[in-house]
Amino acid sequence: MKRRPVLGAIAALSVLTIGLSACSSGGEKAGASSTSTDPNKKVTLTLATFNEFGYEDLIKEYMAAHPNVTIEHKKAATSNEARDNMNTRLAAGSGLADIEAIEVDWLPELLQYPDKFVDLNSSDVKDRWLPWKAKQATTADGKLIGYGTDIGPEAICYRSDLFAKAGLPTDRAEVAKMLGTTWDSYFEAGRAFAKKSDVPWMESSGAIFQAMVNQVQNAYEKDDGTVIATENPEVRKLYDTVLQASTDGLSAHLAQWSDDWTGSFQRDGFATMVCPGWMLGVIEGNAANVKGWDIADTFPGGGGNWGGSFLTVPAQSKNPAEAKALAAWLTAPEQQIKAFKAKGTFPSQVAALASPELAAVVNPFFNNAPTGTILANRAKAVTVVPFKGVKYSGINDAIQKAISRVDIDKTDDAAASWEKFVKDVEALG
């Protein structure tokens, strides 16, 4: 998902740190002491999400079952926008929704301030999630600040109509074989496509880099938080690889979430893209009435997970017990399967992953692809869950900016942009 520029991230984090040191944590006590809800109490809950969580119908369902509860849904366009709002209002000590969705890449920043969130531990949700998913939102002393929503097992989405025009296979199984299981084979397929088509192979180098770096255990930081990003040869190799693909003409030179990127879905902007589960709903929305999208059950480099979010209850909430109950319901296996059917947000709940209902899900927009089974297979293929420390998001912003200067803005060559990346990382402290 989209990240903001690194300098903005540094500034916001500085404001957050200063603001939190001055804020009272009294609100958390109210949340911790309230353990049950009154079914007769009239309450309005605010729910803040971003992109597509698939909650629209679920919100209606919850209110129908709980006539005393009114839910006001605020949806930011991007994770970037949601993060800015979170940092600003958390530092101010007021203004956050009763439930705030957060993304995994900026979750480590918030784990530094657990007293600003209601502890969501409960026997009712014990062992609900994949162990690594729950661990991401758990503090060292065992406080759970977020209920897991989705995970982002990655596959490759492709335009079968554009493949057909280029004389390439279109059947899912054949496409999976053609794409192969390595990044080299993915780029080789792209070069074969480029010989027969004027359509770019991939949307941007930045998106491919993100998929690659998601397969590295310690790309930017050691487990103790020591920054290694600028000295890690694996990171530099991935950087050079994606920019070489750009030089070879495989990139559409688009920035994810930009207007040009959104519009490209309607004008044959590119032939393939990395698609974690949550991207399916985005593709369908942007490519409305465009025929030919499909999804292959393979991923270069093995398995990979991109993104995934959590629902938190800020200590600022005036209705923490009711908010906790709603967050627990939204992240229950049954609801997460419904959210997946609606927008492709793939469940992180153990029971959901084992559900025949999930395995049976097909997506009409993607040529009736069995997306439930495909993404379950892709989830099983995930063997690396990258370490993400406090500086992960800032470093990732910096390297995405470095790639964009070469691939999109074309203001720097790869070597010069890397040097700027080094300075940006040093500025993080």
C-alpha positions, 0 to 999 in steps of 0.5 A, a space after each residue: 500500500 502507498 507510503 508517504 515521502 520519508 521527510 513527511 514521515 520523519 516530521 510526523 513521527 517527531 511530532 508524535 513522539 513529542 506530543 505523546 510525552 505530554 499526553 495523559 494516558 487516563 483514557 486507557 483506564 476507562 477502556 481497561 475497566 469496561 469489560 461488557 456492553 449494555 444492549 440497551 445503551 444507545 451508542 454511536 461508534 466511529 470506525 476509521 479504515 482506508 482503501 478497501 476492507 470490505 466492511 460496508 455490508 458488515 456494518 449494516 449487518 451489525 447495526 441490524 443485530 444491535 439496534 442500539 448501535 449506530 456506526 459511522 464509517 470513515 474511509 481514507 483513500 490510502 494507508 498514507 492518509 490514515 497514518 497521517 491522521 493517526 499520528 496527528 490525533 494521537 499526539 494531540 490526545 483527541 480526535 481519533 475514531 473509536 476503532 482505528 485501522 492500522 497497517 502492519 508497516 507502521 504498526 511498530 511505531 505505535 507499539 512504542 506507545 501501548 498505553 495509548 490503546 486499549 488492551 484487546 486481549 480476551 479469552 474469546 479471541 485466544 488463538 484466533 489468528 495465525 501466530 505470526 499475525 497476532 505477534 505483530 500486534 503484541 507488545 513485549 509484556 503481552 498487551 494486544 493492541 490490534 485485532 488482525 484483519 487481513 493478510 496479503 498473500 501474493 499472486 500475479 494478476 494478469 490481462 489474459 486478453 493482452 497475453 492472447 494478443 501477444 501470442 502468450 498462454 492465457 490459461 491460468 495453469 499455463 500462465 503459472 508455468 510461464 511465469 515460473 517461480 523465480 524473479 528471473 523467470 518473471 522478467 524473462 516472461 516479460 521480455 518475451 511479452 515485450 517483443 510482441 506488445 507495446 503494452 508495458 509488462 509491469 506497473 512500476 519498479 517500486 511495486 515489484 521491489 516491494 514484493 521482492 523485499 517482502 521476501 527478505 527476513 532482515 532487509 532494513 534492520 537487524 532484530 535488535 533494531 540496528 539499521 543495515 539497509 544501506 549496507 545490505 547487499 541483498 537490498 542493493 541487488 533488488 534495487 538494481 534488478 528492478 531498475 534494470 527491468 525498468 531500463 529494459 522497457 518492462 515498466 509502465 513507470 507508474 506510482 501506485 495510487 496516483 491518478 495516472 495509475 488509477 487511470 491506467 486500468 482503463 487504457 491497457 496500462 500494463 499486463 501484469 501486477 503483483 496482487 496481494 489479496 487486498 489488491 483484488 478489490 482495488 483492481 476490480 474498482 479501477 478496471 470496471 467494465 474491462 474484460 480479461 483480468 485473471 490471476 495465476 497461482 504462482 509467485 516469483 521467489 516462492 511465497 510472499 506477504 504484502 501488507 495486512 492490517 489491524 483494528 485498534 481501539 484508541 484509549 481516547 475512545 469514549 465507548 471502549 467496551 462497545 468498540 472492542 466488541 465491534 472490532 472483535 466481531 468484524 475480525 471473527 472468521 465468519 465476517 472476514 470470509 464475507 469481507 474477502 468475498 466483498 473486496 478480496 481482503 484475505 483472512 488471517 484467522 485460523 478457522 477461516 483459512 480452514 473453511 470450505 466456504 473460503 476454499 469455494 470462493 470464486 471471483 467473477 471479475 477475474 474470469 471466475 478464478 478460484 481466488 479462495 483456493 489460490 490465495 490459500 495456496 499462496 498463504 501456505 507458501 509464505 515462509 518469511 515474515 520480515 522483521 519490521 522495526 520502528 524505522 522500517 516504514 521510514 526506510 521503506 519510504 526512502 527507498 521507494 522515493 529512490 526508485 521513483 526518482 529513476 523509474 517515474 520521475 527520471 531525475 536521477 540514475 540508479 547510482 545517484 538516487 542510491 546515494 540520496 537514499 543513503 542520506 535519507 536513511 542517515 537522517 532518520 537517526 
